[in-house]
Amino acid sequence: MSATRHLAAFAVAFALVSASGSTALAQKNYDTGATDTEIKIGNIMPYSGAASAYGVIGKTED
């Protein structure tokens, strides 16, 4: 390889390493129930209708 190709290969490798080592700059934008350390998982229970007797299970899990 010529010196120019070595320099170009080094420049590309340096750019890739520099880009992959940076931190994400996205804003922390969470929905309701999510934080940096916790995600609250909801449930789907029948609270009305014919199967509403099973809704008691969902109410006790909260």
Buried (B, 14 or more C-beta within 10 A) or exposed (E): EEEEEEEEEEEEEEEEEEEEEEEEEEEEEEEEEEEEEEEEEEEEBEEEEEEEEEBEEBEEEE
